[in-house]
Amino acid sequence: MFRYVDGRLWCEDVDLAEIAERAGTPCYVYSARTILDAYKTYDESFNGVPHMICYAVKANSTLAVLSLLARAGSGFDIVSGGELFRVLQAGGDASRVVFSGVGKTPAEIEMALANGIRNFNCESESELAELDAVAAKLGMIANFSLRVNPDVDAATHPYISTGLRDHKFGVDIHEAPAIYRRSRVFSNIRASGVSCHIGSQILDYSPILEAAGKVLALVEELQANGFPIDHVDLGGGLGIAYKSADRAPEIGDFVRALKERIGRDRLAVMVEPGRSIVGPAGVLLTRVLYRKKTPSKEFVVVDAAMNDLIRPSLYRSHHDILPLNHAPDTPLVADVVGPVCETGDFLARDRAMADAQPGDFLALSSAGAYGFVQASNYNSRPRAPEVLVEGSEWRIVRERETFQDLIRGERI
Ligand SMILES: *Cc1c(COP(=O)(O)O)cnc(C)c1O
């Protein structure tokens, strides 16, 4: 939904330069239609198989984004009590929430149980004991899946690969049957599923299919042993195209391949996509402040920085940089850097890009996932506002922080 119209970059039916001028920069902009189309492609491609799409809230937890998805019928995958709070504030349905993560606190477990979430994806035997204890205290039965580690290589960046044996996530799939068996001593938890999540930004999804095959074999073994397993949860991880040359998988092809592998009438399938739903739907708008040349390099200094979008610094990730006011061209090779006082503060290095001059607006593309959610106030920079575009309408869904916001809760 981002395209050039007469040499100007539009989001849906809005000229992005209008947003940059009125909302100021830096500023995140999201296309509602792109988010909903991705969600619907997941949902519709699962047609014929009982399923639930649990959007991974950590990718983008802005209320307006959660509300869009809640209204479309999405479930949610949360990793903290704060994310559950956001889902509920946005009108999400707790009975469509699953709780993942390796370090749930007793207070978070209690909050989730009291709100009636669907399922806990548990990552250790001691977590099962804690879940049982909290459920007993509330007089409830908690549904759980064990997150298993299928030991497949997701072939992605090491910080976002999670499915190998030496990672902190999940339990070894070979130890899972014994853990399920021992879980029978706990009377306030019920083994309702098996889950896995092998990593993020996976461009070749065959490792996910391989993991699904292993998980399904485990489910059949558990069912044969009398466990009430009613679903498998295959996590998220589908990658998106950050560079125009990237070959990103089609959501529909991926889901059809999964269905072929695991489609059973009486077994529901859950997935937890984050990036593939919101990533392509967002851009970060920024304005060029200065141009600067050293003997070895050209720099384009912009008003967005690593505190706004840390992905390039943290994962060396690439975001295409597009001019807002003319068609893209690449006469310049430069580093695009922000005002933060760190050499690690860059948005692009040695990038072939438009010859952007001070005052020009640029868009960093595919910034809808793991963008604003990882923003910080480093260097006492107020966090950027967020804008949601729906057709020819746009509105600010989170205001730019003020200096007062920066010191909220502080005392001298
Ligand atoms: C991060 C995460 C996801 C979402 O991953 P994406 O790559 O954004 O699709 C899903 N499930 C779990 C358990 C996660 O940690």
The ligand as a Tripos MOL2 file, in Angstrom:
@<TRIPOS>MOLECULE
LIG
   15    15     1     0     0
SMALL
NO_CHARGES

@<TRIPOS>ATOM
      1 C1          8.5540  -13.2450   18.5950 C.3       1 LIG1
      2 C2          7.6150  -14.3880   18.6780 C.ar      1 LIG1
      3 C3          6.6220  -14.5500   17.7000 C.ar      1 LIG1
      4 C4          6.4970  -13.6520   16.4940 C.3       1 LIG1
      5 O1          7.5500  -13.7970   15.6190 O.3       1 LIG1
      6 P1          7.5320  -13.0610   14.2030 P.3       1 LIG1
      7 O2          8.8390  -13.3910   13.6150 O.co2     1 LIG1
      8 O3          7.3500  -11.6220   14.4540 O.co2     1 LIG1
      9 O4          6.3860  -13.6440   13.4160 O.co2     1 LIG1
     10 C5          5.7330  -15.5900   17.8700 C.ar      1 LIG1
     11 N1          5.8080  -16.4410   18.9270 N.ar      1 LIG1
     12 C6          6.7560  -16.3110   19.8740 C.ar      1 LIG1
     13 C7          6.7760  -17.2590   21.0030 C.3       1 LIG1
     14 C8          7.6870  -15.2870   19.7810 C.ar      1 LIG1
     15 O5          8.6360  -15.1820   20.7220 O.3       1 LIG1
@<TRIPOS>BOND
     1     1     2 1
     2     2     3 ar
     3     2    14 ar
     4     3     4 1
     5     3    10 ar
     6     4     5 1
     7     5     6 1
     8     6     7 2
     9     6     8 1
    10     6     9 1
    11    10    11 ar
    12    11    12 ar
    13    12    13 1
    14    12    14 ar
    15    14    15 1
@<TRIPOS>SUBSTRUCTURE
     1 LIG1         1 GROUP 0 **** ****
